[in-house]
C-alpha cells in the first residue's frame, strides 16, 4: 500500500514522510514548494513537484505510483497572509482540497487522512465507530 503525502516538503509533511519511511510504508511526496523545502524530502522518496490545484497531474501521479491512500497536509498556512489574502488562502485550502478529492475519485481512491485546523463557526461532524466514513490509520507495518 503506497501513500501520497501532500505538503511533504513542509515541516509536518516531511516528518510524516519520514515516519512512513522508517516504518517501511511506501510513500510518494507531493509539494508545490511554495512554502516547503525540497531538501526536507528524503532522496529515496519519489517526489512530485505539483500543487493539489493541478488535478490532472495529481490523478496521473496517483495512477503512476499505484497510490492507495492520501495523507493531506498541503495548504496555505501563513497566519498573517491568510487573513490579508483570503482568496489566495481559500484557493489553496478549499479549492485545493476539493480538487485533491476529485483526483482521488478519478483514480478510484477512497482512503484519506486529512489534517487541518478547525474552522471557526464550522459545523461539527461526529462519526461513530462503524460509520462508513470513520476510520483509524496507524503508522505500522504488518
TIVO-224628 format. One line per field, with one value per residue: residue number from 1; residue in one letter; chain; x, y, z of N, C-alpha, C in turn. Coordinates in steps of 0.001 Angstrom, whole numbers, plus 524288, in hexadecimal, padded with zeros to 5 digits. Layout:
N
k = c(NUM,...) .
r = c(A,...) .
c = c(A,...) .
n_c1 = c(X,...) .
n_c2 = c(Y,...) .
n_c3 = c(Z,...) .
ca_c1 = c(X,...) .
ca_c2 = c(Y,...) .
ca_c3 = c(Z,...) .
c_c1 = c(X,...) .
c_c2 = c(Y,...) .
c_c3 = c(Z,...) .
***
This chain:
142
k = c(1,2,3,4,5,6,7,8,9,10,11,12,13,14,15,16,17,18,19,20,21,22,23,24,25,26,27,28,29,30,31,32,33,34,35,36,37,38,39,40,41,42,43,44,45,46,47,48,49,50,51,52,53,54,55,56,57,58,59,60,61,62,63,64,65,66,67,68,69,70,71,72,73,74,75,76,77,78,79,80,81,82,83,84,85,86,87,88,89,90,91,92,93,94,95,96,97,98,99,100,101,102,103,104,105,106,107,108,109,110,111,112,113,114,115,116,117,118,119,120,121,122,123,124,125,126,127,128,129,130,131,132,133,134,135,136,137,138,139,140,141,142) .
r = c(X,X,X,X,X,X,X,X,X,X,X,X,X,X,X,X,X,X,X,X,X,X,X,X,X,X,X,X,X,X,X,X,X,X,X,X,X,X,X,X,X,X,X,X,X,X,X,X,X,X,X,X,X,X,X,X,X,X,X,X,X,X,X,X,X,X,X,X,X,X,X,X,X,X,X,X,X,X,X,X,X,X,X,X,X,X,X,X,X,X,X,X,X,X,X,X,X,X,X,X,X,X,X,X,X,X,X,X,X,X,X,X,X,X,X,X,X,X,X,X,X,X,X,X,X,X,X,X,X,X,X,X,X,X,X,X,X,X,X,X,X,X) .
c = c(A,A,A,A,A,A,A,A,A,A,A,A,A,A,A,A,A,A,A,A,A,A,A,A,A,A,A,A,A,A,A,A,A,A,A,A,A,A,A,A,A,A,A,A,A,A,A,A,A,A,A,A,A,A,A,A,A,A,A,A,A,A,A,A,A,A,A,A,A,A,A,A,A,A,A,A,A,A,A,A,A,A,A,A,A,A,A,A,A,A,A,A,A,A,A,A,A,A,A,A,A,A,A,A,A,A,A,A,A,A,A,A,A,A,A,A,A,A,A,A,A,A,A,A,A,A,A,A,A,A,A,A,A,A,A,A,A,A,A,A,A,A) .
n_c1 = c(80352,80333,804FC,80117,806BD,802BE,807CF,81189,81B73,81B45,81C76,81687,8129B,81BF5,81F57,8177F,818BE,822C5,8209A,81A25,82157,828E6,822D2,821F0,81A41,815E5,816AD,8131E,81778,8112F,8119C,81067,81853,81712,816A3,81CB4,8289E,830ED,8397D,83638,83168,833A0,83DCA,83C03,8314D,82723,824C2,81B6A,819E1,81075,80425,7F895,7F110,7F285,7EBF1,7EBD9,7F674,7F7F1,7F0CB,7F558,7FF07,7FBF2,7F843,8014A,8082C,802D6,7FC93,7F5AC,7F121,7EFC2,7F695,7F325,7F93D,7FBBE,7FAB9,7F72E,7FCE5,7FFF3,7FF53,7FDD7,7FD62,7F549,7EC74,7EC91,7ECF3,7E3A9,7DE2A,7E61D,7E960,7E014,7DF93,7E87D,7E699,7DB98,7D7E1,7E07B,7DFF4,7D645,7D866,7E02C,7DA3D,7D3F4,7DB88,7DE73,7D520,7D46E,7DCD5,7D92F,7DA9C,7D83E,7DBF3,7DFBD,7E736,7E4EB,7EA8D,7E8B8,7E5C2,7DBD2,7D093,7CB3A,7BE44,7BB42,7B39B,7B1EE,7B5BA,7B2A8,7B7DF,7B450,7B94C,7B996,7B3FB,7B31C,7BA70,7C1E2,7CE9A,7DAC0,7E7EB,7F40B,801B5,80868,80E6F,80A22) .
n_c2 = c(7FB64,807DA,814F7,82214,82DAF,839F0,846D9,84402,8484F,84F72,8532F,84C69,84505,8409D,83B73,83410,82E62,82A8E,8241F,81C99,8183B,8143A,80CA3,805CA,80715,80932,81597,82128,82DB0,839F3,846F9,854B9,85B52,86586,868DE,86181,859B8,853AE,84E1B,849B1,8408B,83319,82D93,823C0,82313,8238B,82F57,838D2,84447,84C32,8529F,850E0,85584,852D6,84ACD,84302,83FF1,83C24,833C3,82D76,82B64,8258C,81C9F,8195E,816AC,80F2F,811BA,81006,8156D,8221B,82BB2,8376C,842E7,84C33,85A02,8679F,86E30,87734,87F43,88AC5,88DFE,887DD,88C51,89647,893E4,88E44,8896F,88463,87D52,877AF,87360,86C9D,8664A,8638F,86201,85C3E,85344,84F49,84D0F,845A2,83D8C,83BA3,837FA,82F05,8297B,827DE,82115,818DE,81833,816C2,81873,8216E,829C5,834AF,84018,84B29,85847,85BEF,86223,86E72,86FC6,86728,85C10,850DE,843F4,837A4,82B7D,81F22,812D5,8091F,80EC1,81151,818C7,819B3,81734,81192,813CA,80E9B,81068,80686,7FA3F,7EE78) .
n_c3 = c(80000,7FBD6,7FF93,7FCF9,80081,80298,802A2,805DA,80664,80DF8,81B97,82297,81B6C,81790,82077,821D2,8188E,81A72,82326,81E8D,81790,81E9D,8233B,81B65,81404,80787,80152,7FA4D,7F737,7F627,7F29E,7F10E,7F2E3,7F5C9,80024,80471,805A0,7FD2B,800A0,809E2,80766,80708,7FF2F,7FAFC,7F9EE,7F0A3,7E9C8,7E6DD,7E07C,7E226,7E3D7,7EBAC,7E61E,7DBF6,7D648,7CE2D,7CD97,7D7A5,7D7BD,7CFDA,7D48F,7DD34,7D84A,7D2A7,7DABC,7DFDC,7E899,7F47C,7FC57,8029E,809D4,80DD8,80EF8,80AAB,808B6,809B5,812FD,81836,82259,82398,81906,814E6,818D6,8149C,80A12,806CE,7FE66,7F905,800A1,80189,7F77B,7F72E,8002B,800F7,7F639,7F2C0,7F939,7F5F0,7EB62,7ECBC,7F122,7E87E,7E15E,7E6BD,7E62C,7DB61,7DA40,7DFA1,7EA57,7F801,801E3,80B38,81332,819BD,81DE8,824A5,828C4,831E3,82D89,8306B,834C1,82F23,82BE6,83411,83248,83630,835E2,83832,83D20,833A7,82C89,81EE3,81B54,822D3,827AB,82BDA,82B76,82D08,82E23,82AB4,8282F,82324) .
ca_c1 = c(80000,80648,80227,802B0,806E5,802AA,80A88,815C3,82040,81A82,81E8A,8137F,81281,820FD,81F8C,813F2,81B65,8270D,81E44,81887,82620,82B2A,81F62,82200,81574,8172C,81411,8149A,81721,80F15,811E0,8111D,81CF9,815D8,8183B,81FE9,82E0E,83208,83D71,8339E,82F74,837D9,83F4B,839CC,82BA6,82598,822EB,8183D,81990,80B42,80062,7F392,7EDDA,7F37D,7E8EC,7ED99,7FB9E,7F73B,7EE4F,7F948,802EF,7F995,7F812,806A3,80AB8,7FF31,7FB3B,7F0C6,7EF09,7F21C,7F6E6,7F2DB,7FB80,7FCE4,7F727,7F93B,7FC90,802AF,7FB79,7FCB1,7FC0C,7F04A,7E847,7ECC3,7EC24,7DFC7,7DCDF,7EA91,7E8F5,7DB8B,7E0E9,7EC01,7E47C,7D66C,7D7DF,7E486,7DDE0,7D21D,7DADC,7E2C0,7D61A,7D270,7DFBD,7DDFB,7D090,7D5F2,7E074,7D687,7DC8E,7D455,7DE85,7E240,7E80E,7E4EE,7EC72,7E7DE,7E3F6,7D62A,7CEAD,7C796,7B8C9,7BA50,7B054,7B4D9,7B3F7,7B449,7B7A5,7B495,7BBD0,7B61D,7B20A,7B630,7BE98,7C59A,7D2F0,7DF62,7EC96,7F8BD,80672,80ACE,80F3F,8084F) .
ca_c2 = c(80000,80CA4,819AB,82722,83193,83F3D,84A5F,840C8,84B50,852ED,8511E,847E0,84122,83DEC,837E8,82FB3,82B50,827D8,81FFB,81872,815BF,81138,80830,80269,807E3,80C3D,81AA7,824BA,83316,83DD7,84C34,858EA,85E21,86B02,869BF,85D1C,85989,84E9B,84B6D,846E1,83B90,82F49,82C9C,81EC0,82387,82604,834A8,83B32,849EE,84DCB,85476,84E16,85846,8505B,845F8,83F1F,83E09,8390F,82EDC,82A5F,829AC,82161,817F7,817C4,81477,80B6A,813BF,80DDE,818F6,82751,82EBE,83CC6,846C7,850F5,85E59,86CE6,86E6C,87BBD,881CF,8902A,88E6E,88558,88FF8,89A89,891B3,88A29,88685,880EC,87920,8747D,87059,86856,862C3,86193,85FEA,85832,84E78,84D43,84AC7,840D7,83997,83A5B,834B6,829F6,826DC,8262A,81CB1,814B1,817EC,817DE,81910,82684,82BE3,83A55,842CD,850BA,85B03,85C65,8672B,8711C,86F61,8629F,85819,84C6D,83EE8,8335C,8266F,81AF6,80E0F,8062B,8123A,81034,81C90,819DC,8138B,812AD,81225,80EB9,80FA2,801A1,7F668,7E944) .
ca_c3 = c(80000,7FB50,80124,7FAEC,804AC,8007A,80640,807F6,80709,81267,82084,8246D,8173A,8176B,82506,820A8,8148D,81D21,82662,81AF5,815A2,822F6,82441,816C9,810FD,802D5,800FE,7F620,7F905,7F288,7F4DB,7ED3A,7F4B6,7F6E8,8058B,8062A,8040A,7FAB4,803C8,80E27,8055E,80668,7F9C2,7F94F,7F906,7EBB3,7EAB2,7E2BF,7E130,7E060,7E7C2,7EB8D,7E24B,7D6E2,7D6BC,7CA60,7CF1D,7DC6C,7D61C,7CD11,7D863,7E052,7D500,7D16F,7DF60,7E230,7EDC7,7F680,80048,802B6,80EA5,80BD1,81288,807B1,80974,80A56,818B4,81A3B,825C3,82230,8137C,813A6,81A49,810C9,804D8,807BD,7F9A5,7F7F5,80483,8000D,7F2D7,7F8A4,80421,7FF85,7F0E7,7F285,7FB9F,7F28A,7E6BE,7EE7A,7F182,7E31E,7DF48,7E95F,7E3F2,7D616,7DAC0,7E280,7EFB7,7FC09,806F7,80BFE,8186C,81916,82284,823DF,82D6B,83258,82BB8,833DB,83335,82BC8,82E50,83620,83057,8398F,8334A,83C10,83B55,83046,8287B,81A30,81A64,82725,8272F,82EF5,828A1,8303E,82B22,82C52,82403,824C8) .
c_c1 = c(8037B,802DA,80477,80268,80702,8051B,80F4C,81AE8,81FB2,81C71,81BA7,8136A,81783,82173,81C04,81677,81FDA,824F8,81C76,81D4D,82888,827F4,81F36,81D1B,816CD,813FF,8166E,813B2,814EB,80F45,812C5,8161C,81C05,81795,81BBB,8256D,82F42,835F7,83B10,831E9,83403,838D4,83CB6,833F9,82A9C,82336,82009,817CA,8146D,8081B,7FB87,7EFCA,7EE75,7F10F,7EADA,7F2D0,7FB48,7F4CC,7F252,7FD64,800E2,7F97F,7FD90,8093E,8074D,7FDEC,7F606,7EE62,7F218,7F229,7F747,7F49E,7FC7E,7F8E8,7FA0E,7F892,7FF56,7FEDB,7FA1C,7FAD0,7F6B2,7EBA6,7E805,7EB71,7E84F,7DE76,7E144,7EA54,7E46D,7DCD9,7E459,7E95D,7DF3D,7D65F,7DBE5,7E2A8,7D9AB,7D469,7DDE6,7DEC7,7D43C,7D681,7DF8A,7D979,7D1C7,7D96F,7DE07,7D858,7D857,7D6B9,7E131,7E2C4,7E88C,7E699,7EBCC,7E606,7DE09,7D488,7CAC9,7C21D,7B7A5,7B6E4,7B3A5,7B269,7B614,7B397,7B851,7B742,7B7E8,7B3AF,7B56B,7BA9F,7C272,7C9DD,7D74F,7E401,7F131,7FD6C,80926,80B35,80D86,80C4D) .
c_c2 = c(804D6,8115A,81E71,82AFD,836F2,842E5,847C2,843B2,84F77,8504D,84C2D,84393,83DFB,83A0C,8332C,82C19,82825,82348,81B67,81561,81240,80C58,8046C,802D0,80B37,8114D,81DE2,82A3D,83693,84322,85025,85BFD,863F8,86C53,86577,85D6F,8540E,84B70,8487D,8416C,837C4,82E19,827A8,81F17,825EB,82B61,836B5,84103,84BC1,84FB2,850FD,850C3,855FC,84AEF,841AC,83CB3,83AA1,833C8,82B4B,82838,82530,81C46,815E1,814ED,8107A,80CCE,81176,81146,81E0C,82961,83464,840B2,84BFF,8552F,8637B,86E47,8731E,87F2C,88757,890B8,88C18,888BC,8945E,898A8,88D20,886F6,882CF,87C42,8757B,8710D,86BAA,86464,86062,85EF7,85B90,85308,84C08,84AA8,845D2,83C69,837E9,836C3,82F44,826D7,824BC,82153,81820,81415,81975,818AF,81E61,82794,831B8,83CCF,84898,8533C,85B61,861DC,86978,870D2,86ACD,85EBE,85388,8476A,83ABC,82E3F,82236,81635,80AE4,80985,8116C,81410,81CF8,815DD,81535,8109C,812C7,80DF4,80ADA,7FE02,7F129,7E525) .
c_c3 = c(80000,7FC8B,7FE6E,7FF70,8021E,80481,808A6,808B2,80B4B,8175A,82249,82058,816EE,81BF2,8242E,81C9D,816F8,82073,822FE,81915,819D4,82423,81F98,81376,80C3B,8029D,7FC9B,7F824,7F4BC,7F538,7F07E,7EE4C,7F56D,7FC77,8079F,80405,80203,7FDDE,80866,80C82,804B3,8009C,7F7AA,7F800,7F3AE,7ECD1,7E5F2,7E3FB,7DEDB,7E505,7E779,7E7D0,7DCD1,7D6D3,7D30F,7CBD8,7D405,7DB15,7D384,7D0CE,7DBB4,7DD40,7D3E7,7D601,7E23C,7E7E5,7EF82,7FAC6,80059,8084C,80CD1,80FE7,80FD3,808E4,80A04,8100D,81B15,81D36,8240E,81C9A,81247,8152E,81643,80B48,80524,802E9,7F818,7FBA9,80326,7FB55,7F440,7FC3D,80297,7FA37,7F05A,7F4CD,7F82B,7EDAE,7E817,7EEE2,7EC17,7E0A1,7E1AE,7E714,7DE86,7D642,7DDC9,7E81A,7F3A0,80174,8073C,811D0,81796,81E30,8217C,828E6,82D5B,830B4,82F90,8318D,82F8D,82EB5,83023,8340A,833F9,836B0,83776,839BD,83831,82BFE,823A3,81923,81EEE,8262A,82ACE,82BEC,82C41,82CB5,82D57,827A4,82617,82390) .
***
